[in-house]
Amino acid sequence: MNILVINAGSSSLKYQLMDPHTGEVAAKGLCERIGLDGRLTHKAPARGIKVEREIPMPTHAEAISAVLEILVDPENGVIASTDEIDAVGHRVLHGGDKFIQSCIIDEACKQAIRDCIPLGPLHNPANLMGIEACEKVMPGKPQVAVFDTAFHMTMPPKAYRYAIPTKYYEEDHLRRYGFHGTSHRYVTRRAIELMGRSDIRLVNCHLGNGSSLSAVKDGKCQDTSMGLSPLAGVPMGTRSGDIDPCVAQFIMNKYGMTADECLNMLNKKSGVLALSNGLSSDFRDLEAGAESGNEACCLALDKFDYEVSKYVGAYAAALGGLDCLVFTAGVGENGPNTRAAICRNLGFMGVKLDPERNQVRGKEALISADDSQVKVWVIPTNEELMIAQDTAELVEK
């Protein structure tokens, strides 16, 4: 079975053609500069193919057409015809509180995605463009929406409600939603398999340029660090994470910023980038800076590790204990120093790493010591496989 996985951004489109049952990726690539000039990068790993082409892409429809053309290209493609694509799975950022699971895309689904644009103004319009572009180029082909927020919809009201007047919740749907849900769901499922039971208390640490944590009990999300938007939670590459709202008010008043300008600063000019005095948002650069004695880089790393540790401790309290701690995503999978620093702060809970096991990068591994009271795993995430599997399951039904 061949599932085409699409992740559409405002001016880009990532794709993978994969078998949902084996996880084998036949081809993957990226369309960039949509609406400007257009560039396609295409790879077919098994065939050792990498192709880069300049292709006019005024809209997402031309980008989808370019993807389909390269997939069936006699020299660089991997299928003989688009008829070999069984269905298309789309990553959709925001499903609001309307979707607790993935769904077959129909007019009602598309309208619900439109209704959530105020909650996901940067991503939902682009996700919708990707869906409609596929409908135009592949009419009648089954399509599935996989929502980034869906996994977190099992949170209880005490976790997702904000302590603000009820009318803002009832009329404007202002609440904690959480993101990275497809990743959190994938690593939760894998952790349950590795632990050999489903009744576990688990904290997932999805750590990268964007970072979020989730508290999971018996496979269901109980709390998560991101909120109404991906700005909340721990400090990230360029995002501030949790701050006192009065910080924003003070900055806007003193420097004459609008709310949008202030949010842009908090989203794109803050986080570890700001703490390192603008040196970098890349944790590899920060580690190199810290090793050379750069105090700002040391502070950025210390702040990040400290805040992640605080969330893990809080979530252990929310879950009534902790059986398993998982690190995933770019920094979580490839940052042994970050993992070690976080776990040192959690020693009081019985978390203990094996230093040698912890040297793993980008591979699934148990990294806790034999006498650790909490199992600690590195589990590489695979959101595309999760999307493909959801798509296959719904289409096969």
NULO-556029 format. One line per 4 residues: number of its first residue (from 1); for each residue x negated, y, z of C-alpha. Coordinates in Angstrom, 1 decimal, decimal comma. Last residue first. Example, Ala and Ser with C-alpha at 12.3 -4.5 7.8 and 13.67 -1.06 7.14 Angstrom:
<mimis>
2) -13,7:-1,1:7,1; -12,3:-4,5:7,8
</mimis>
This chain:
<mimis>
397) 12,4:0,7:6,8; 9,3:0,4:4,6; 9,3:4,2:4,1; 9,4:4,9:7,8
393) 6,7:2,5:8,7; 4,5:3,5:5,8; 4,7:7,2:6,7; 4,0:6,6:10,4
389) 1,0:4,5:9,4; -0,3:7,1:7,0; 0,1:9,9:9,6; -1,7:7,8:12,3
385) -4,5:7,0:9,8; -4,9:10,7:9,0; -5,1:11,6:12,7; -8,0:9,3:13,2
381) -9,7:10,1:16,6; -13,0:8,6:17,6; -12,6:6,9:21,0; -15,2:7,6:23,6
377) -14,1:5,8:26,8; -14,3:6,3:30,5; -12,8:3,7:32,9; -12,1:5,1:36,3
373) -13,3:3,5:39,5; -16,8:3,4:38,1; -18,8:0,3:39,3; -19,6:-1,0:35,8
369) -20,7:2,5:34,7; -18,5:4,4:32,3; -19,4:4,8:28,6; -17,0:2,3:27,0
365) -17,6:2,9:23,3; -16,0:3,9:20,0; -18,5:5,6:17,8; -19,2:9,2:16,9
361) -22,2:9,6:19,1; -23,3:7,2:21,8; -25,8:8,3:24,5; -23,2:7,7:27,2
357) -24,0:4,0:27,3; -27,5:4,8:28,6; -26,3:7,3:31,2; -23,6:4,9:32,6
353) -21,0:7,4:33,7; -19,2:7,5:37,1; -15,7:8,7:37,8; -14,7:7,8:41,3
349) -12,5:10,8:41,9; -15,2:12,7:43,8; -17,5:12,1:40,8; -15,3:14,3:38,7
345) -17,7:17,3:38,3; -20,4:14,9:37,1; -17,9:13,7:34,6; -17,7:17,1:32,9
341) -21,5:17,5:32,8; -22,0:14,0:31,4; -19,4:14,4:28,7; -20,9:17,7:27,6
337) -24,4:16,2:27,5; -23,1:13,2:25,5; -21,5:15,5:22,9; -20,6:13,6:19,7
333) -17,1:12,1:20,3; -15,8:14,8:22,7; -17,4:17,6:20,7; -15,9:16,6:17,4
329) -12,7:14,9:18,5; -12,3:12,4:21,4; -13,2:11,8:25,0; -10,9:9,4:27,0
325) -10,5:9,1:30,8; -8,7:6,0:32,1; -7,1:4,8:35,4; -6,4:8,1:37,1
321) -4,3:8,9:40,1; -0,8:10,2:40,9; -0,2:11,4:37,4; 0,1:15,1:38,3
317) -3,0:14,8:40,6; -5,0:13,2:37,8; -3,8:16,0:35,6; -5,1:18,7:37,9
313) -8,5:16,9:38,2; -8,7:16,6:34,4; -7,7:20,2:34,0; -10,4:21,4:36,4
309) -13,0:19,3:34,7; -12,2:20,8:31,3; -12,5:24,3:32,9; -15,9:23,6:34,4
305) -17,3:22,0:31,2; -16,3:25,0:29,2; -17,5:27,6:31,7; -20,9:25,8:32,0
301) -21,3:25,6:28,3; -20,6:29,3:27,8; -22,7:30,3:30,8; -25,7:28,3:29,5
297) -25,3:30,0:26,1; -25,3:33,4:27,8; -28,4:32,5:29,8; -30,5:31,6:26,7
293) -33,3:29,5:28,2; -34,4:27,6:25,0; -32,4:24,5:26,0; -29,3:26,8:26,5
289) -29,7:28,1:22,9; -30,0:24,6:21,5; -26,9:23,6:23,4; -25,0:26,6:22,2
285) -26,0:25,9:18,6; -24,7:22,4:18,9; -21,6:23,7:20,6; -20,7:25,7:17,5
281) -18,8:29,0:18,4; -22,1:30,9:17,9; -24,3:33,8:19,1; -21,5:36,3:19,7
277) -22,5:37,1:23,3; -22,5:33,4:24,2; -19,3:34,0:26,3; -17,7:35,5:23,2
273) -18,3:32,6:20,9; -17,5:30,2:23,8; -13,9:31,5:23,7; -13,2:34,9:22,2
269) -13,3:36,5:18,8; -10,8:34,5:16,7; -7,8:33,7:18,9; -8,1:36,3:21,7
265) -9,2:39,0:19,3; -6,3:38,1:16,9; -4,0:38,2:19,8; -5,2:41,7:20,7
261) -4,7:42,9:17,1; -1,2:41,4:17,0; -0,2:43,1:20,3; -1,4:46,4:18,9
257) -4,8:47,7:20,2; -5,2:51,2:21,5; -8,5:50,4:23,4; -7,4:51,2:26,9
253) -3,7:50,1:26,6; -4,3:47,0:24,5; -7,2:45,9:26,7; -5,3:46,3:29,9
249) -2,2:44,5:28,6; -4,3:41,6:27,3; -6,0:41,2:30,7; -2,6:41,6:32,3
245) -1,6:38,3:30,8; -4,1:36,6:33,1; -6,1:34,2:30,9; -5,8:30,6:29,8
241) -7,8:29,7:26,6; -9,9:32,4:25,1; -10,0:31,0:21,5; -13,2:31,2:19,4
237) -14,8:27,8:20,0; -12,5:26,9:22,8; -11,8:28,0:26,4; -9,4:25,5:28,1
233) -5,7:25,8:27,9; -3,5:28,2:25,9; -4,3:29,6:22,4; -2,8:26,6:20,5
229) 0,7:28,2:20,8; 3,7:27,8:23,1; 1,4:25,8:25,3; -1,9:24,0:25,0
225) -3,0:22,1:28,1; -0,7:19,1:28,0; 1,7:17,4:30,4; 3,6:14,1:30,9
221) 2,8:12,5:27,6; 4,1:8,9:27,3; 2,0:5,8:26,9; 2,7:4,5:30,4
217) 1,5:7,8:31,8; -0,3:10,4:29,8; -1,9:13,7:30,8; -3,0:15,7:27,8
213) -6,1:17,8:27,1; -6,7:20,3:24,3; -9,6:21,7:22,5; -10,0:23,7:19,2
209) -13,6:23,9:18,1; -13,8:20,4:19,5; -12,6:18,5:22,6; -9,6:16,3:22,6
205) -9,8:15,1:26,2; -7,1:12,5:26,8; -6,2:11,8:30,5; -4,7:8,4:31,2
201) -2,6:6,7:33,9; -2,1:3,2:32,7; 1,0:1,0:32,4; 0,3:-0,1:28,8
197) -2,1:-2,9:29,4; -5,2:-4,4:27,8; -7,4:-1,4:28,6; -8,7:-1,4:25,0
193) -5,2:-1,6:23,5; -3,9:1,1:25,8; -6,8:3,3:24,9; -6,1:2,8:21,1
189) -2,5:3,9:21,5; -3,5:6,9:23,6; -6,2:7,7:21,1; -3,7:7,8:18,2
185) -1,0:9,7:20,2; -3,5:12,4:21,3; -4,7:12,8:17,7; -1,1:13,1:16,4
181) -0,3:15,5:19,2; -3,1:17,9:18,5; -0,6:20,5:19,8; 1,4:21,4:22,9
177) 5,0:22,6:23,2; 5,2:24,6:26,4; 8,3:26,8:26,3; 9,9:29,7:24,6
173) 12,9:28,4:22,7; 14,2:31,9:21,9; 17,8:31,8:23,1; 17,7:29,1:25,8
169) 14,1:29,6:26,9; 14,0:33,3:26,7; 17,5:33,4:28,4; 16,1:31,4:31,3
165) 14,0:34,3:32,6; 10,3:33,4:33,0; 8,7:30,6:35,0; 7,7:28,6:31,8
161) 9,3:25,2:31,2; 7,2:22,4:29,7; 5,8:20,7:32,8; 8,7:20,9:35,3
157) 11,0:20,2:32,3; 9,5:16,7:31,8; 7,1:16,1:28,9; 8,3:13,5:26,4
153) 8,2:16,1:23,6; 4,4:16,0:23,7; 3,9:13,4:21,0; 6,1:15,5:18,6
149) 4,1:18,7:18,6; 1,7:17,9:15,7; 4,7:16,7:13,6; 4,4:14,0:11,0
145) 6,7:14,8:8,0; 7,3:12,0:5,6; 7,7:12,0:1,8; 9,2:9,4:-0,6
141) 8,5:10,2:-4,3; 11,6:11,4:-6,1; 9,9:14,2:-7,9; 6,1:14,0:-7,8
137) 4,8:17,4:-9,0; 7,7:19,5:-7,8; 8,3:17,5:-4,6; 4,6:17,5:-3,9
133) 4,5:21,3:-4,2; 7,6:21,6:-1,9; 5,8:19,6:0,8; 2,5:21,5:0,5
129) 4,4:24,8:0,6; 6,2:23,6:3,7; 2,9:22,9:5,5; 1,7:26,4:4,5
125) 4,8:28,0:5,9; 4,5:26,0:9,1; 0,8:26,8:9,7; 0,4:30,6:10,3
121) 3,8:31,4:11,7; 4,1:28,4:14,0; 6,8:29,4:16,5; 8,4:31,9:14,3
117) 8,2:29,3:11,4; 10,2:26,8:13,4; 13,4:27,4:11,6; 11,6:26,8:8,3
113) 10,5:23,4:9,6; 14,1:22,7:10,6; 15,2:23,7:7,1; 12,7:21,3:5,6
109) 14,1:18,4:7,8; 17,7:19,2:6,8; 16,7:19,3:3,1; 15,1:15,8:3,3
105) 11,7:14,7:4,6; 11,7:11,2:6,2; 10,9:11,7:9,9; 8,1:11,6:12,5
101) 9,0:11,6:16,2; 10,3:13,8:18,9; 11,6:16,4:16,5; 14,0:19,2:17,4
97) 12,0:20,8:20,3; 9,8:22,8:17,9; 8,6:20,8:15,0; 5,4:22,7:14,6
93) 2,2:21,8:12,9; 3,3:19,6:10,0; 0,9:16,9:8,8; 2,4:15,5:5,6
89) 2,7:11,8:4,6; 3,2:11,0:0,9; 4,6:7,7:-0,4; 3,9:4,6:-2,5
85) 1,1:6,1:-4,6; 0,5:3,4:-7,4; 3,0:5,2:-9,6; 0,4:8,0:-9,6
81) -1,4:5,9:-12,2; -4,6:3,9:-12,7; -5,9:4,4:-9,2; -9,3:5,3:-7,8
77) -10,4:8,3:-9,8; -13,9:9,5:-10,8; -14,3:8,2:-14,4; -10,8:7,3:-15,5
73) -9,3:10,2:-13,6; -6,2:8,9:-11,8; -7,1:10,4:-8,4; -8,7:13,4:-10,1
69) -5,4:14,3:-11,8; -3,3:13,8:-8,6; -5,5:16,1:-6,6; -5,5:18,8:-9,4
65) -1,7:18,6:-9,5; -1,5:19,0:-5,8; -3,7:22,1:-6,1; -1,6:23,5:-8,9
61) 1,5:23,1:-6,8; -0,3:24,7:-3,8; -0,4:28,0:-5,8; -2,7:30,0:-8,0
57) -5,1:27,1:-8,2; -7,5:27,5:-11,1; -10,0:24,6:-11,0; -13,7:24,9:-10,1
53) -14,9:21,3:-9,7; -17,0:19,3:-7,2; -17,2:15,6:-7,5; -18,6:13,0:-5,1
49) -18,5:9,3:-6,0; -20,2:6,5:-4,1; -17,6:4,0:-5,3; -16,5:2,9:-1,9
45) -16,6:6,5:-0,6; -14,4:8,1:-3,4; -15,0:11,8:-2,8; -13,4:14,9:-4,2
41) -14,2:18,6:-3,7; -11,8:20,9:-5,6; -12,3:24,7:-5,8; -9,7:27,3:-6,7
37) -9,7:31,0:-7,9; -7,8:33,1:-5,4; -4,3:31,7:-4,5; -5,8:28,4:-3,3
33) -9,4:29,1:-2,2; -10,1:25,5:-1,3; -8,8:22,0:-2,3; -10,4:19,3:-0,2
29) -11,1:15,6:-0,6; -10,5:12,0:0,1; -10,4:8,8:-1,8; -10,0:5,0:-1,2
25) -9,8:5,3:2,6; -9,4:1,8:4,2; -7,3:1,9:7,3; -6,3:-1,7:6,8
21) -2,5:-1,4:7,1; -2,2:2,3:6,3; -4,1:1,9:3,0; -5,5:5,3:2,2
17) -5,5:8,3:-0,2; -6,8:11,3:1,8; -6,0:14,9:1,3; -7,0:18,4:2,6
13) -5,3:21,5:1,2; -6,6:25,1:1,5; -5,3:28,7:1,3; -2,5:28,7:3,9
9) -3,3:25,2:5,1; -1,9:21,9:3,8; -2,7:18,5:5,4; -1,7:15,9:2,9
5) -1,9:12,1:3,4; -1,4:10,0:0,2; -0,3:6,5:1,2; -1,3:3,5:-0,9
1) 0,0:0,0:0,0
</mimis>
